[in-house]
Amino acid sequence: MNNTSGRSLIPKNIEHLKPYVAGKTIAEVADIYKPEKIAKLASNENRLGCSPKVKGAIDEVFKEIQDYPDPVARKLRAAIAERNNVEDENVIIAAGSESIISMLCKTFFLNKENAITASATFVGFFVQIGVRGVHLKKIPVTDDYRYDIKAIVNAIDDQTKMVYIANPNNPTGTYITKDEFEWMMKEVPEDILVVMDEAYHEYTGNVEDYPQVLDYDYDNIITLRTFSKAYGLAGLRVGYGIAHKKVIRNMMKTKLTFEPTALGQAAALAAYNDQDHLRKSIEVVEKAKERLYEFFDEQDVDYVKSVSNSVMMVFPTEEEAINFNQKMLEKGVILRRINAFGLPNCIRITVGMPEEMQHFEDTFLEVTKN
Ligand SMILES: Cc1ncc(COP(=O)(O)O)c(C=O)c1O
């Protein structure tokens, strides 16, 4: 039939959207390049793996796998609420914090409203905002790759509905300080939702001026956390948000009813209750990060100090970043180009286990010699 309406089948915002391209998997790299060994240092996962307690918890729930999961993840929600001194109704749990970002985009925007974030931040936010067709103001990061909070606040207009801050930021590993956070919250009107995405919060324990957002009493903040990073459960997809009850209540209306899965809920609870394993995971990162800085200093590599579990290398040109990434990949070191995150001349390396980091160093020396 002829198209009489002049509309196109695919809406423009979806047609023009760049889809999220995930890092290569170990299986893909093994298949294509057949390297002797592989270090997957691309997606900021916990290379130590999850708590050993997770397996038993999953086995237990597996007995009831024919039943739908608890739609509000009551047990996990209660544990998260208790540890963070909030009420259960302040917590929403979903299939990863990316799902919560998607929910935020579905819930909070009317036509013509806009969101503001940094030019170099989590690409998942760019994607979900694009899916919703919301105008996004991307504010350039500072020369030292930090969120420019003043410029973000200056960019607010009467159509602004959301400010998104990843703290620590991915891919830069930098953070906004307590002073910056407090100043920002004084300036941002109450009808704008401030999304504080704390996917890497667990790694910031030693950072004195990192803001503890949950200690403040603002109705227009949502704090996002995840079990995908320090808790080592990326494959099970569990994340959560903490906010005012009114925010959570309305987000529940747009949440897919049965996310996250029953296995995810049980695994996350077991991991959450094993704080010893969490500490071990953080120690692995701290130690390896110190060594990585030393190595980069020895090799004269330009990099950005990080308070998360990844470090960003800065190359003079995009071409050099592409070449380096490709050569490393062929030798089994999977790194992450972060062009989609807004920094085409940078590469992100996840800080992993000693043997993986050694593989990185050896391969680095091999591919950069001469
Ligand atoms: C800042 C940030 N937020 C959210 C996510 C998504 O995490 P999840 O696995 O919980 O969806 C990531 C993952 O890379 C991230 O870096």
The ligand as a Gaussian input file, in Angstrom:
#p B3LYP/6-31G(d) Opt

LIG

0 1
 C       28.264000       4.652000      35.357000
 C       27.548000       3.403000      35.014000
 N       26.236000       3.306000      35.269000
 C       25.537000       2.202000      34.995000
 C       26.148000       1.115000      34.421000
 C       25.291000      -0.075000      34.087000
 O       25.403000      -1.020000      35.040000
 P       24.363000      -2.226000      35.154000
 O       25.149000      -3.437000      34.830000
 O       23.901000      -2.181000      36.574000
 O       23.263000      -1.986000      34.195000
 C       27.502000       1.148000      34.127000
 C       28.152000       0.006000      33.486000
 O       29.173000       0.090000      32.857000
 C       28.217000       2.316000      34.436000
 O       29.521000       2.427000      34.167000

